[in-house]
Amino acid sequence: MTLPATGRILGVDWGTIRFGIAMTDETQTIASPVTTLTRRPGKRFPMPAFQELVDRHGPVGVVIGWPLTPEGTEGESALAARALAETLTRRTGLPMELWDERFSTTRALRSIRDQGGSPRGRKEDVDSLAASLLLQHWLEARRCGSGGTGQ
């Protein structure tokens, strides 16, 4: 399914423990950090908290970070992200798109340091900022007509 060109898009920066969440504005111009969801050890993705975000913000689609290997291939994490995308589509009915998230956390850490801050003790902030950067990259690639590495 193709993501609609207008309406809020939810971004998910995939992680084994934490999931950064970001959201675009209605015009899909800018992405902003929203929150971070945390998976308890040995548990599944925090679906009730995610569904609450979907209900509250009413997104028209979701972009999920796709953690490819540095070489651009699918490893175990990318396969897990793909499975999560399928689950979220089934549970929410929203269209999903996977988007290459390589280095999104690195870019978030650099952004915090460039602004004179420290990421120490701010894991949740880093994850939601990484989701925002991921989603903003997707928006810009879409505006330029670039297919990027999305799927």
C-alpha positions as CSV (number, residue, x, y, z in Angstrom):
1,M,0.0,0.0,0.0
2,T,1.2,3.5,-0.8
3,L,1.2,6.1,1.9
4,P,-1.2,9.0,1.4
5,A,0.4,12.4,0.3
6,T,-1.5,14.3,3.0
7,G,-2.3,13.6,6.7
8,R,0.0,12.7,9.6
9,I,2.6,10.0,9.1
10,L,3.9,8.2,12.2
11,G,7.6,7.2,12.2
12,V,9.0,4.3,14.2
13,D,12.8,4.0,14.8
14,W,13.1,0.3,15.3
15,G,15.1,-1.1,18.2
16,T,15.3,-4.3,20.1
17,I,14.3,-2.6,23.4
18,R,13.2,0.9,22.6
19,F,11.2,2.3,19.7
20,G,11.5,6.0,18.9
21,I,8.3,7.5,17.7
22,A,7.9,10.7,15.6
23,M,5.0,12.3,13.7
24,T,4.7,14.6,10.7
25,D,2.4,17.6,10.5
26,E,-0.8,17.3,8.4
27,T,1.0,18.6,5.3
28,Q,3.9,16.2,5.7
29,T,6.4,19.0,5.7
30,I,8.2,18.4,9.0
31,A,8.7,15.5,11.4
32,S,8.9,16.0,15.2
33,P,9.8,13.6,18.0
34,V,6.8,12.3,20.0
35,T,7.9,9.7,22.5
36,T,9.8,6.4,23.0
37,L,8.1,3.1,23.6
38,T,9.9,0.4,25.6
39,R,9.7,-3.3,25.3
40,R,10.0,-5.1,28.6
41,P,12.7,-7.9,28.5
42,G,11.3,-11.1,26.9
43,K,8.1,-9.3,25.9
44,R,6.5,-8.3,22.5
45,F,6.3,-4.9,21.0
46,P,4.2,-2.6,23.2
47,M,1.1,-2.7,21.0
48,P,-1.4,-1.1,23.5
49,A,0.8,2.0,23.8
50,F,1.3,2.1,20.1
51,Q,-2.4,1.8,19.4
52,E,-3.1,4.6,21.9
53,L,-0.7,6.9,19.9
54,V,-2.5,5.9,16.6
55,D,-5.9,6.6,18.2
56,R,-4.8,9.9,19.6
57,H,-2.9,11.3,16.6
58,G,-4.9,9.7,13.7
59,P,-2.0,9.0,11.3
60,V,-2.7,8.0,7.7
61,G,0.3,5.7,7.5
62,V,3.5,4.6,9.2
63,V,7.2,4.6,8.2
64,I,9.2,2.0,10.0
65,G,12.9,2.1,10.3
66,W,14.5,-0.8,8.5
67,P,17.9,-1.6,10.1
68,L,19.8,-2.9,7.2
69,T,23.4,-4.0,7.6
70,P,26.2,-1.5,6.7
71,E,26.4,-3.3,3.3
72,G,22.7,-2.7,2.7
73,T,21.4,-6.2,3.2
74,E,18.8,-7.6,5.5
75,G,20.1,-9.2,8.7
76,E,18.2,-10.4,11.7
77,S,17.2,-7.0,12.9
78,A,15.8,-6.0,9.4
79,L,13.8,-9.2,9.3
80,A,12.4,-8.5,12.7
81,A,11.5,-4.9,11.6
82,R,9.7,-6.3,8.6
83,A,7.7,-8.7,10.8
84,L,6.8,-5.8,13.1
85,A,5.6,-3.8,10.0
86,E,3.4,-6.7,9.0
87,T,2.0,-7.0,12.5
88,L,1.3,-3.2,12.8
89,T,-0.4,-3.2,9.4
90,R,-2.6,-6.1,10.5
91,R,-3.5,-4.6,13.8
92,T,-4.0,-1.0,12.8
93,G,-5.1,-1.3,9.2
94,L,-2.6,1.5,8.3
95,P,-0.3,1.3,5.3
96,M,3.3,0.9,6.2
97,E,6.6,1.6,4.5
98,L,10.0,0.3,5.5
99,W,12.8,2.9,5.3
100,D,16.5,2.5,5.6
101,E,17.4,3.7,9.1
102,R,21.2,3.0,8.9
103,F,22.9,5.6,11.0
104,S,19.7,7.4,12.3
105,T,20.8,7.0,15.9
106,T,24.3,8.2,15.0
107,R,22.8,11.3,13.3
108,A,20.6,11.9,16.4
109,L,23.6,11.7,18.7
110,R,25.6,14.1,16.5
111,S,22.6,16.5,16.4
112,I,22.5,16.6,20.2
113,R,26.2,17.2,20.5
114,D,26.1,19.9,17.7
115,Q,23.6,21.8,19.9
116,G,26.0,21.7,22.8
117,G,24.1,18.9,24.6
118,S,25.1,15.5,26.0
119,P,23.2,12.3,25.2
120,R,24.2,10.9,28.6
121,G,21.0,9.7,30.4
122,R,18.8,10.7,27.5
123,K,18.3,7.4,25.7
124,E,14.6,8.0,25.1
125,D,15.3,11.5,23.7
126,V,17.9,10.0,21.4
127,D,15.5,7.4,20.1
128,S,12.6,9.8,19.5
129,L,15.0,12.2,17.8
130,A,16.3,9.3,15.6
131,A,12.7,8.5,14.6
132,S,12.2,12.2,13.7
133,L,15.4,12.3,11.6
134,L,14.4,9.0,9.9
135,L,10.9,10.4,9.1
136,Q,12.3,13.7,7.9
137,H,14.7,11.9,5.6
138,W,11.7,9.9,4.2
139,L,9.7,13.1,3.7
140,E,12.6,14.8,1.8
141,A,13.2,11.8,-0.4
142,R,9.5,11.6,-1.2
143,R,9.4,15.3,-2.1
144,C,12.4,14.9,-4.4
145,G,10.8,11.8,-6.1
146,S,13.7,9.6,-4.8
147,G,12.7,6.0,-4.2
148,G,15.4,5.8,-1.6
149,T,15.8,2.5,0.1
150,G,12.1,2.3,1.2
151,Q,10.0,-0.7,0.6
